[in-house]
Amino acid sequence: MVAGRGLASFSDRKFSPRVIATIEELARRAAIAVDNARLYSERSYIAARLQQSLLPPHLPDVPGLEIAARFRPAGEAYDVGGDFYDIFETGTGSWAIAIGDVCGKGADAAALTAMARYTIRATGIRAAQSPQRVLSLLNEVLLNEAPREQFLTVAYANLRVEEDRTELAVASAGHPLPLLLHADGHLEHVGEPGTLLGVIPDIELRTTLTELEAGDTLVFYTDGVTEARTDTGAMFGVEGLRSAVLACAGCDAAEVAERIESSLTNARVVRPRDDIAIVVVQVSGASTDVVRLEPAAVARAL
């Protein structure tokens, strides 16, 4: 009886127009918050899937080589960056490694990234032995198809792996030159600087040929690595990367990639403003050796 009277009393209660308006406003705001959370979640999911589609789903098994890669997107969860890399076969015993950086973020950058990646794949098979030619053809496509305000940098290499030697041909279009850590611990940049792509028709590119020895390690990277800033405001810089790579003498490809990431963490790098992409290729010393490492599209917290 007491409970019944309580319910009746509550149901008979009259609310003032001001209270009713407050309740309606709170309900409206709660509904908007729920809708915004749902839309943000959907947008983040779409962006993550789109970003993943711009990278190879896994690393190939390459006889005679060890390969590792790391990728860390910058910005908010719904921002799609323009850094990319790819590794694919261009012929028997011949493999291409491409890494690039598209200007900007968002849908336009993602579209240009997809165009660049698949153009490189198509032209790479046709002109496998000439990285310079591959990048020149990509530039032609960009000038004809891409918006004028967009451009990108790319480093492209072709590795021909034979039983007794491995030959590297590399060209750079405005992209940081890869580092070559020799088996004896000597470190150098390999290749020559060239013109970035998508801006002018007459670009300057050069292909550099180098013979690699067993244990030699190539490190390809985007400028998100060297331009990452520490909590003091200083950039990690090329010297920071060189020091990190030099400390990797004797390590395998996976360890090199891992140690570069650890160096960024140890340098107290704050959340980067640009994507970070790293590809490490090491000559294993025997064409019959096959090493398969973790999938390349794994983002790691720094």
Buried (B, 14 or more C-beta within 10 A) or exposed (E): EEEEEEEEEEEEEEEEEEEEEEEEEEEEEEEEEEEEEEEEEEBBEEBBEBBBBBBBEEBBEBBBBBBBBBBBBBBEEBBBBBBBBBBBBBEEBBBBBBBBBBBBBBEBBBBBBBBBBEBBBBBBBEBBBBBBBBBBBBBBBBBEEBEEEBBBBBBBBBBBBEEEBBBBBBBBBBBBBBBBBBBEEEBEBBBBBBBBBBBEEEBEBEBBEBEBEEBBBBBBBBBBBBBBBBEEEEBBBBEBBBBBBEBBBEBBBBBBBBBBBBBBEEBEBEEBEBBBBBBBBBBBBEBEEBBEBEEBBEBEEB
